[in-house]
Amino acid sequence: MKRISKSFSANELTPKERFLKAVKLKKVDRPPVLSANQTATIEQMEKLGIFYKDAYSNPEKLATLASAAWEELGLEGVGVPFCQTVEAEAFGLEVNWGKKKSSIPVVSFKGCVAPEGIEVPENFLERGRIPIVLDAIEILAEKYGDFLPVLGHVIGPFSLAAHIANIEKILKMSIKKPKLVEEFTEMGLDAIAEYAKAMRDRGADAIVIENMFASADVIGAKNYAKFAKPFDRKLIRKIKGITILHICGDCTSIIEDMVETKATCLSIDSKTDARFAVEISRGKAAIMGNIDTIYTLPFGKPEDVEAETLRAIEAGIDIIAPGCSLSPLTPNRNVRVMVETVKKISVRATGDSYA
């Protein structure tokens, strides 16, 4: 049974309607405010008694923790999973859950030197935590799908390659054996696309492609264009729906390349020049972000959050969001300030979109 805990007037756009308009660059009354990345905080986990490892053991728990983005924070969208290790685990890599219940899982693997001998599992959608994630998406879609956008999160092909081969080895290969980098990146492409399609079939309205290792801060702008962009574009073509491409760090130097992937929306970090991103993407892709998740949201005062949110709105960002995954240390209060600041904004009358 669907349950919506917030009241809206009959004449007001629902969060889902607003998101679907904004992501397609249509005029809205105000920017939507949600997150392209993980939203669970220690405060939420302690209140619900559900921590990361607990959530991944049961789809109902995973959906409940995801629901807190709306129920506790007011973010106008829900999504899973909360980390970038699900696909790597399905490929057989070991996941390290850390010593604390609030530790975000990471892949513990020294990496392969060549793609030979690595096989894409035939039963990919049945491996590891993938069935739990898909069931959680279906639960979220059943509960909120008529009202909130439901997002499915997948890893980018280059980032999966970096998990399998190890990012340090990938960087060395990019200089000495660039063909191997392409082979590693191609390896997971169809599996990720299959996973994304299953998410859509289970009710996801949009697919977020989280390509953290493809950051220009990590591999450089030229390597993004050479090794990551072609596979991001291939994946986006295969998904055939609303896509949000998220790349961590300063994306200013690769915004044009990101636009060329044909993603519906680009999720940018706080380091990225928001005005430049908006200008370069104008009429081609929506821009989502870029509230700082390193200092402002986890450690800033409410007035800091409000000021940064207003800055993002004034820059013309289409969808206001944290610039990256929320730190588990983030106080719920600060995220609520971001949400409420956006809601106070009046309609701008010019242009085809809000900005």
N, C-alpha and C positions, 0 to 999 in steps of 0.2 A: 504494500500500500504506500502510495506517495505521500510524503509529508513535507510541507513547506512552512518553515517557522517564522518567515518574515511576511508582513502584509504589504500588498501593492494595490494601487488603485486600478480600476478597469482601464483607464486611459493611458496608463504608464507602460512603457516598454518593459517586458520582462528582461532579466539579465541575459537570457539566451538570445532573445530577439535583438537586443542591443549589441551583443557580441557578434552575431552573425552579420549585422549591418556594418559594424565598424571594421571587421576583418576583411570585408569586401569593399571597403572604402566608400560606403554609403553614409549619408548624413544621419547623425544621431543627436539626441538631446544633450548628452554628455559622454565622455569616454567611459567604456566599461573599466572595471578594476578587478583584476584577478591575477593568477600566477601561472606562468608556463612551466614552472618547476616544482620541486617538492615544497610542501607547506606545513609539515608536521613540526611542532615545537615541543620542547620539554614540558611546557605549561599544559599543552593539550594532552600530551601522552600521560602525564601524571594524573590529570583530571579523569581521563578515560580508562586509565589502567592498561593501556595498550601501547607497547613500545615497538620499535621497528621489527625486531625478530618475531614478536607476538603477531604483529599485523600480517607478516608474510606467511604465517602458518595457517591462516584462515581467511577466506574471502570476505566474510562478514566483518571481521575485525579490520581488515585492510580498508574496506569501504567506510566503516565507521570512523577510522582515523582520517581518511580523506574528506569525509563529510564535515569535519571540524573546520576546514577552510571556510565553509559557509556558515555553519552553525555557531562557531566561536569567534571567527575573525571577520565575517561579513564579506569575504572575497566572493566575487560573483562567478564562480566556476569551481569545479572539483575535478581532480585527476589523480591517476596512479600510473606507474609505481612511484616510489619516493627516492629511488637510487638509479644508478646506471650500471648495475651488475647483473640484471636478470638475464639478458641475452648471453653474456659471457659465461654465466653459470650453466646455461643450457648447452653451451659448447663444451662443457666439461671442466671449466676452470673453477678453482676453489675460491670461496668467498670468505673473507675475514669479517666477522661481526663485531670486532672490537671488544674491549673490556667493560664498557659502560652500556647500559640498556639503551641509552640515547645515541650511541655511536652509529654513524651512517655506514653501512657495509661497503667494503672495498674489495677489489680482486687481488688475491695474493698469488702472483705467478711471475716467474722470472722470464718467461717468454720463449717462443719458438724461433729458430734461426731461419726457417724456411716453411712455406705453406704445405709442402709435400707431406702426406701422411695425416693431415688434419682434414677430417670429413665433416661436412655439414650434416647434422643428425636428420634422418628422414622423418622422425616423429618430433620435430622441433617444438611444435605447439603443445606437446605433452610432457615436455621436460622441465625439471626444476620448478621454479615458481610461476612459470607462464600460465598454467591453468588457473592458479589462484588470482593472478592479475586480471585475466579475462573474466573470471566469475565476478570479481569485484567491480569491474566496469559495467557488467550487466546489472548488478545490484544498484549501482549509482544511477545508471540510465533509467531503471525502473522507478527509482525513488525521486529523482530530480530532472529527468530528461526533458519534460515538457516545460521546464522553468529555467534551469541552469545549463550552461554548456558543460559537457563532460569531455575531458581531455584524456587521451591515451598517450603515454610517454614511451618513446623508443630511443635507442641509442643510435648515433650516426655511424655510417659504415667505417669511416676512418677511426673513430673512437673504439669501435669493436676490434678493428685491426690492431690498435695500440694495446688493447687488453691482451689479445692473443699473442702478439709478438713482443710486447713490452715497449713502452713509449720511447725509452732511451735507445733501444735497438732500432726502432722504426726511424728515429731521427738520423742514426748512423747510416741506415739503409738508404735514406733519401739522398744521401751524398754519394755513397759507393755503389749501391745496388737499387736504383730507383724502380726498376721493374718489379722487384720483390714487394715493394710497398704497394704497388698497384694490385699485385696478385693477392696480398693479404686483405686489402680493402674490398676487392671484388668478392672475396670468399663469403662474406656474411650478408651481401646485398639482398639476395632473394629471401633469405631467412627473415631478415628484418622486415622486408616488404610483406611477407606472409603474416608475420606477427601484427603489423600495423593493420592489414586488411581484416584480421580476426577481431581486432579492437573495434574497428568500424562496424563490423557485423554484429558485435555485441552491444553497440549503442554509443560509441565515442563519436562526438560531433567534429572533433579535430584531432590531428595527430601532431604531437610535439616531437621534433627530432632534436635530441640533446647531443650535440657534437662537441663536447668540452675539450677533447684533446686536439681538435682542429683549430683551436684559438690561435690567432696571429701572435699572441704573447708566447705561445709554446712552439709553434712550427714556423712562424713567419708568414707574411702575406703571400710571397711567391709560392711557398709550399702549399698553402691553402688552395690557391688557384690551380696548382698542378696536381695535387694528390687527393684533396678532399672535395673540392667543388664539383668535379665531374660525377662523383658517386652520390653526393647530396642531390644533384639534379636527377640522376637516374632513379634514385629512391623516390623522389617527389613525383616523378612521372608514373611510377608504379603504384603509388598510393592513390592517386586520382581523387583527391578530396581536399578539404581544407587542411593545410599544413602550416606549422609554426616552426621555423628553423631557429634554434637557440644555439649560440656560440658564446662561450665565456670570454671575459677579458675585453681588451680594447679592440673593437671590430671596425674602427674608423677606416683603417687601411683596406679592409676587405668588404665593405658595405656593397660596393658595385658588384663584386663577385657573388655575394649573397643574394642580391637582387636577381642576378642571372640564373640562379638555381630555379627560379620560378615558384619559390615558396609563396604561399598566400600572405604570410606574415613573418616578420623578422623580429625575434626577441633579442634585445641588446642589453648588455651589461652597463653599469654606471660609468665605466671608464670611456665608453664610446661617446663621441660627439653627437648628441641627440639631434641638434639642429641640422647638422650635416647629413645624418642618416635620413631624416625626414625629407630633406631636399632631394637627395639622390634617389630615394625610393618613390618619390611622388607619382601617384597614378599607377604604380607597378606593384607595390606591396605595402601592407600595413606595417606600422612600427609599434612594437610592444616593449615596455620597460619603463624606465631604467633606474629605479630607485635603489640606492646603494644597500647591499646586503652584508657588507664587510663592517661598516661602522654605523651608518645612520639607523637602519632598522633594528639591529641587535643592541646597540649601545647609545644611540642618540636620544635626545630629549624629544618630547612630542612636538615642540616647535621646530626642531630640526627636520623631523619627518614631514611636517606640514610645508615647510619652506622648500624642501626638495621635491615634494609632490607638485607644488605649484610651478616649480621650475620646469618639470617634465611636461606639464600641461601647456605651459607657455611655449615650449619648444615645438609643440605640435604633435606630440606622440599620440597615436590613435587609441592605444589600450594601455592604461597605466598598470604597472606591475612591478614586483621586485625584479631587479636586474639579473638575478640568478636564483639558485635555490635558497630558501630561507635557512639561516643558521638555526639549529635547534635551540640556541640560546635566545632567540628573538622573543621579546615579551609580546604577548597577544595585543597589549595596549597600543604598541607602536604600529602594528599592522592595521588596527582599527582606525587609528588617526589617518593613515594613508587613505583608507576607504572613505571615511567621512569627509576628508578634504576634497576628494573627487566629487562626492555627492553634492557639495555646496556650489559647484560650478554651474553657472547658467548657460543656456544654449548660445552658441555663436552662430550667427545667421549666415555667414558667407561660406562659399565653397561647397563642394559635394560631400565633404566629410566634416566632422567636428572641427578639425584643425584647418 
